[in-house]
């Protein structure tokens, strides 16, 4: 999950109800892969835990959130390292958030050991939260009393001069929905307010989380780090890649995100029939051509475009769209330049990771979109 996977988030919430000390854990999966694990203990005075994440490599965040007398989170500190205690690359080693009235100090020790301090707006009632911590999500939800209200969560990413609002709507006392990129993903609660399940299948997030009694973070961290050392690291959830070719002496490239199957059926399921798909993951897939392209009698002028797909059970269309630079959920049909039919063919072996290839020869090329056991093909030529 890319915007949702920011290092920090601020959630505007009502005071957290008083609780008895309790310990539990969450297991987070994407398809058949475990991507995160969390164990925590919450008491009236604080929330302590460990959050193991595996993408792009295994690392563990040890955190402590301070709860005020009214149960709201009034501060957060954490440290991050590999399971063996060594520093995790490209990640801040530690951090802390300290509210001071209507602003808060965020203090970081960056990956290279450099200290950094920034000040962020701190609306009344805000709580500091580590992204991907479902224990802290649970605390934020419990703070509303789950009375069927709607709230707005506000996320902040250090170094980015923006605050993003995320609408949450409750469906009675046992469920809520969180708006992620225009799609709603669901949370399920027990009668006592415990967050017992999260399901992002209906959104582009796709992750699922379930509450369990306990997990052994130390043992699992060691096992996953061993896999990393053997070249089996989980890596980015959807790495970015670029397919390049030369057509009629001019450059043609497609920049796109590459999601994995992870044990999930793709066509008609992970990529549903009859719904416009971003043709990849995360930011919208981009096409840049330095020469005009002729596709099925339609001329596409040289320039930059975004590509989308509309798959159905009986066929598929490639959509060339004039809007560029947007996130992959921000599709605007009014910006469509043309929709072109694709030819589907079966692959001889499974394509685990979504792949775009350009087979170029002289003034022509074939665009190939491969995933699971199928590929979709489109021929293009230059004038």
Phi, psi and omega per residue, in radians:
X1 nan 1.681 -2.975
X2 -1.103 -1.141 2.913
X3 -1.054 -0.686 3.138
X4 -1.275 -0.341 -3.113
X5 -1.568 0.393 3.078
X6 -1.131 2.757 -3.043
X7 -1.163 -0.650 -3.075
X8 -2.256 2.732 3.004
X9 -2.538 2.556 3.041
X10 -1.944 2.217 -3.140
X11 -2.005 2.047 3.085
X12 -1.305 2.174 -3.004
X13 -2.634 2.875 3.042
X14 -1.493 2.861 -3.096
X15 -0.962 2.440 -3.130
X16 -1.333 2.340 3.140
X17 -1.151 2.609 3.113
X18 -1.064 2.469 -3.060
X19 -2.366 2.667 2.954
X20 -1.420 2.642 3.105
X21 -1.000 2.404 3.114
X22 -2.612 2.635 3.104
X23 -2.192 2.457 3.119
X24 -2.831 -2.997 -3.094
X25 -2.671 2.865 3.057
X26 -2.282 2.469 3.022
X27 -2.028 2.218 -3.083
X28 -2.005 2.231 -3.109
X29 -2.221 2.601 2.992
X30 -2.129 1.850 -2.976
X31 1.100 -2.256 -3.121
X32 -1.602 -0.012 -3.091
X33 -1.692 2.315 2.987
X34 -1.384 2.100 -3.065
X35 -1.886 -0.304 3.113
X36 -2.779 2.689 3.071
X37 -2.471 2.550 -3.134
X38 -2.495 2.407 2.969
X39 -2.229 2.529 -3.052
X40 -2.659 2.773 2.979
X41 -2.279 2.206 3.138
X42 -2.042 2.360 3.077
X43 -2.336 -3.127 -3.131
X44 -1.072 -0.555 -3.046
X45 -1.715 -0.154 -3.098
X46 -3.069 2.962 3.089
X47 -2.264 1.997 -3.101
X48 -2.057 2.453 3.131
X49 -2.979 -3.131 3.068
X50 -2.268 2.369 -3.122
X51 -2.159 1.949 3.125
X52 -1.691 2.202 3.040
X53 -2.143 2.579 -3.016
X54 -1.962 -0.085 -3.076
X55 -2.016 2.223 0.017
X56 -1.396 -0.415 3.041
X57 -2.331 2.934 -3.079
X58 -1.282 2.280 3.055
X59 -2.622 2.754 -3.099
X60 -2.210 2.234 3.022
X61 -1.781 2.177 3.030
X62 -1.791 2.163 -3.006
X63 -2.265 2.779 3.042
X64 -2.492 2.073 3.063
X65 -1.829 2.350 -3.136
X66 -1.655 2.319 3.110
X67 -1.849 2.293 3.097
X68 -1.311 -3.138 -3.097
X69 -1.098 -0.437 3.120
X70 -1.647 0.091 3.080
X71 1.598 -0.114 3.125
X72 -1.352 2.633 3.092
X73 -1.319 2.154 -3.079
X74 -1.936 0.015 3.121
X75 -3.133 2.797 -3.120
X76 -2.613 2.373 3.003
X77 -2.333 2.646 -3.102
X78 -2.761 2.795 3.016
X79 -2.370 2.632 -3.077
X80 -2.268 2.364 3.105
X81 -2.734 2.922 2.965
X82 -1.198 2.821 3.140
X83 -0.994 -0.497 3.126
X84 -1.475 0.070 3.103
X85 1.638 -0.162 3.134
X86 -1.307 2.674 3.138
X87 -1.044 2.494 3.075
X88 -1.519 2.248 -3.102
X89 -1.171 2.546 3.019
X90 1.092 0.405 3.128
X91 -2.361 2.412 3.069
X92 -0.981 2.354 -3.073
X93 -1.228 -0.610 -3.133
X94 -2.770 2.950 3.135
X95 -2.905 2.922 3.102
X96 -2.726 2.557 3.044
X97 -2.098 2.194 3.135
X98 -2.195 1.892 3.116
X99 -1.182 2.492 3.082
X100 -2.439 1.383 -3.109
X101 1.313 -2.150 -3.099
X102 -1.601 0.200 3.027
X103 -2.401 2.962 3.133
X104 -2.473 2.503 3.058
X105 -1.533 2.275 3.024
X106 -1.968 2.026 -3.114
X107 -1.982 2.195 -3.096
X108 -2.171 2.585 2.857
X109 -1.922 1.914 -3.038
X110 -1.218 3.032 -3.065
X111 -1.029 -0.545 -3.132
X112 -1.573 0.131 3.118
X113 1.579 -0.022 -3.127
X114 -1.329 2.256 3.079
X115 -1.358 2.588 3.098
X116 -2.504 2.381 3.134
X117 -2.278 2.265 3.104
X118 -2.316 2.796 3.124
X119 -2.063 2.311 -3.119
X120 -2.155 2.715 3.039
X121 -1.134 2.515 -3.071
X122 -2.355 1.460 -3.124
X123 -1.020 2.611 -3.116
X124 -0.968 2.294 3.130
X125 1.535 0.059 -3.121
X126 -1.217 2.698 3.086
X127 -2.277 2.397 3.104
X128 -1.389 2.397 -3.073
X129 -2.437 2.359 2.965
X130 -1.409 2.264 3.123
X131 -1.022 2.527 -3.139
X132 1.298 0.125 3.050
X133 -1.602 1.811 -3.139
X134 -1.291 -0.392 3.041
X135 -1.101 -0.671 3.133
X136 -1.337 -0.586 2.996
X137 -1.029 -0.795 -3.132
X138 -1.013 -0.758 3.141
X139 -1.087 -0.725 3.136
X140 -1.120 -0.719 3.132
X141 -1.195 -0.739 3.135
X142 -1.049 -0.537 -3.092
X143 -1.105 -0.382 3.137
X144 -1.470 -0.247 -3.076
X145 1.416 -0.052 3.132
X146 0.886 0.878 -3.102
X147 -1.764 0.440 3.130
X148 1.451 0.213 -3.141
X149 -1.415 2.944 2.984
X150 -2.008 2.474 3.114
X151 -2.313 2.937 3.071
X152 -2.098 2.214 3.061
X153 -1.698 2.481 -3.118
X154 -2.093 2.180 -3.124
X155 -1.888 2.507 3.124
X156 -2.267 2.346 3.101
X157 -1.942 2.098 3.121
X158 -0.960 2.351 3.127
X159 1.590 -0.223 3.110
X160 -1.884 2.234 -3.060
X161 -1.489 1.027 3.131
X162 -2.725 2.647 3.011
X163 -2.110 2.248 -3.099
X164 -1.863 2.330 3.111
X165 -1.684 2.411 -3.126
X166 -2.179 1.925 3.141
X167 -1.237 2.425 3.033
X168 -2.203 2.323 3.077
X169 -2.197 2.374 -3.120
X170 -1.620 2.515 3.106
X171 -2.029 1.299 -3.059
X172 1.380 -2.825 -3.061
X173 -1.494 -0.190 -3.002
X174 -2.001 0.069 -3.122
X175 -2.729 2.742 3.082
X176 -2.614 2.810 3.108
X177 -2.219 2.450 -3.100
X178 -2.049 2.260 -3.093
X179 -1.476 1.992 -3.130
X180 -2.096 1.826 3.094
X181 1.087 0.522 3.140
X182 1.642 -0.122 3.105
X183 -1.956 2.577 -3.138
X184 -1.715 2.283 3.103
X185 -2.130 2.551 -2.850
X186 -1.847 2.559 3.023
X187 -2.062 2.540 3.104
X188 -2.186 2.377 -3.081
X189 -2.050 2.661 2.971
X190 -1.448 3.029 -3.095
X191 -1.083 -0.520 -3.126
X192 -1.507 0.107 3.106
X193 1.615 -0.042 3.105
X194 -1.122 2.384 3.033
X195 -1.401 1.941 -3.022
X196 -1.804 -0.327 -3.086
X197 -2.780 2.502 3.014
X198 -2.250 2.416 -3.133
X199 -2.388 1.934 3.121
X200 -1.735 0.286 -3.045
X201 -1.091 -0.507 -3.099
X202 -1.455 -0.036 3.113
X203 -2.065 -3.112 3.091
X204 -1.368 -0.109 3.098
X205 -1.144 -0.933 3.068
X206 1.274 -0.201 -3.128
X207 -1.280 2.741 3.062
X208 -2.331 2.497 3.126
X209 -2.291 2.549 3.126
X210 -2.385 2.472 3.120
X211 -1.452 2.336 3.088
X212 -2.282 2.999 -3.089
X213 -1.200 -0.767 -3.087
X214 -2.917 2.671 3.000
X215 -2.338 2.612 3.128
X216 -1.602 1.580 -3.072
X217 -1.061 -0.741 -3.088
X218 -1.080 -0.848 -3.105
X219 -1.161 -0.760 -3.128
X220 -1.198 -0.644 3.090
X221 -1.070 -0.757 3.104
X222 -1.084 -0.739 -3.137
X223 -1.138 -0.764 -3.127
X224 -1.220 -0.620 3.093
X225 -1.153 -0.598 3.072
X226 -1.090 -0.701 3.079
X227 -1.108 -0.717 3.097
X228 -0.978 -0.789 -3.100
X229 -1.137 -0.431 3.129
X230 -1.595 0.210 3.136
X231 1.395 0.341 -3.117
X232 -1.979 0.495 3.113
X233 -1.067 2.594 -3.128
X234 -1.128 -0.585 3.131
X235 1.249 -3.110 3.079
X236 -1.058 2.553 -3.123
X237 -1.041 -0.712 -3.141
X238 -2.501 1.458 -3.075
X239 -1.079 2.622 3.120
X240 -1.514 2.524 3.134
X241 -2.588 2.911 3.129
X242 -2.373 2.215 3.008
X243 -1.624 2.276 -3.058
X244 -2.245 2.600 3.070
X245 -2.800 2.926 3.061
X246 -2.051 2.132 -3.131
X247 -2.127 2.128 -3.104
X248 0.950 0.663 3.110
X249 1.336 0.103 -3.100
X250 -2.071 2.665 -3.092
X251 -1.345 2.461 3.049
X252 -2.389 2.195 3.097
X253 -2.509 2.694 3.110
X254 -2.249 2.140 3.131
X255 -1.821 2.267 -3.009
X256 -2.749 2.789 3.011
X257 -1.569 2.596 -3.016
X258 -2.084 1.538 3.088
X259 -1.241 2.726 3.105
X260 -1.754 2.737 3.034
X261 -1.211 -0.828 -3.122
X262 0.916 0.760 3.070
X263 1.402 0.104 -3.077
X264 -1.782 2.440 3.001
X265 -1.168 2.450 -3.008
X266 -1.663 -1.222 -2.943
X267 -1.273 2.184 -3.086
X268 1.468 -0.025 -3.125
X269 -2.303 -1.455 3.080
X270 -1.045 -0.710 2.971
X271 -1.888 1.716 -3.016
X272 -1.252 2.631 3.062
X273 -1.163 2.556 3.009
X274 1.296 0.229 3.136
X275 -2.179 2.343 3.116
X276 -1.146 2.230 -3.095
X277 -1.958 2.533 -3.089
X278 -1.238 -0.020 3.129
X279 1.031 0.837 -3.128
X280 2.646 -2.364 -3.132
X281 -2.637 2.786 3.074
X282 1.062 -2.210 -3.118
X283 -1.051 2.652 -3.109
X284 -1.012 2.514 3.094
X285 -1.206 2.305 -3.056
X286 -1.989 2.447 3.023
X287 -2.028 2.283 3.019
X288 -2.212 2.205 3.115
X289 -2.268 2.317 3.122
X290 -1.575 -0.049 3.090
X291 -2.274 2.567 3.033
X292 -1.030 2.575 3.124
X293 -2.077 2.399 3.076
X294 -1.882 2.090 -3.100
X295 -2.254 1.976 3.111
X296 0.973 0.648 3.128
X297 1.507 -0.079 3.117
X298 -1.784 2.328 3.115
X299 -1.687 2.212 3.067
X300 -1.842 1.970 -3.111
X301 -1.047 2.709 3.042
X302 -1.004 2.506 -3.139
X303 2.628 -2.859 -3.108
X304 -1.947 2.428 -3.127
X305 -2.510 2.959 2.899
X306 -1.952 2.622 -3.107
X307 -1.996 2.464 3.136
X308 -2.436 2.857 3.100
X309 -2.262 2.464 2.994
X310 -2.044 1.627 -3.136
X311 -1.539 2.539 3.009
X312 -2.329 3.020 -3.141
X313 -1.176 -0.339 -3.076
X314 -1.979 -0.082 -3.116
X315 3.071 -3.029 -3.140
X316 -2.732 2.706 3.083
X317 -2.185 2.483 2.968
X318 -1.632 2.257 -3.133
X319 -1.854 2.160 3.034
X320 -1.777 2.099 -2.997
X321 -2.079 2.474 -3.054
X322 -1.413 -0.306 3.124
X323 -1.317 2.457 -3.124
X324 -2.375 2.811 3.047
X325 1.413 0.114 -3.066
X326 -1.677 2.902 3.020
X327 -1.234 2.761 -3.023
X328 -1.232 -0.100 3.062
X329 -1.725 -0.050 -3.064
X330 -1.701 1.073 3.136
X331 -1.518 2.281 3.137
X332 -2.095 1.814 -3.103
X333 -1.020 -0.497 -3.128
X334 -1.156 -0.312 -3.141
X335 -1.611 0.047 -3.132
X336 -1.062 2.329 3.017
X337 -1.579 -0.780 -3.116
X338 -2.848 2.666 2.992
X339 -2.061 2.288 -3.001
X340 -2.196 2.386 -3.141
X341 -1.221 2.437 3.091
X342 -1.866 2.610 3.061
X343 -1.732 2.244 -3.137
X344 -1.718 2.454 3.085
X345 -2.448 2.697 3.119
X346 -1.477 2.497 3.056
X347 -1.610 2.648 3.133
X348 -1.374 -0.336 3.089
X349 -2.514 2.822 -3.053
X350 -1.293 2.304 3.006
X351 -1.625 1.753 -3.083
X352 -1.127 -0.661 -3.098
X353 -2.020 2.360 -3.110
X354 -1.004 2.299 -3.048
X355 -2.336 2.326 2.989
X356 -1.936 2.262 3.119
X357 -2.220 2.595 3.069
X358 -2.135 1.951 3.092
X359 -1.685 1.819 -3.039
X360 -1.871 2.536 3.076
X361 -2.692 1.961 3.126
X362 1.092 -2.113 -3.107
X363 -1.651 0.186 -3.092
X364 -2.328 2.916 3.112
X365 -2.795 2.794 3.006
X366 -2.066 2.258 3.022
X367 -1.605 2.244 -3.089
X368 -2.179 2.245 -3.138
X369 -2.053 1.918 -2.979
X370 -2.065 2.331 3.033
X371 -2.865 2.544 -3.110
X372 1.040 -2.228 -3.123
X373 -1.886 0.390 -3.078
X374 -2.415 2.690 2.971
X375 -2.347 2.600 3.078
X376 -2.012 2.362 -2.973
X377 -2.215 2.532 3.086
X378 -2.502 2.281 3.117
X379 -1.616 2.426 3.087
X380 -2.298 2.675 3.069
X381 -2.406 2.765 3.066
X382 -1.839 2.601 -3.132
X383 -1.026 nan nan
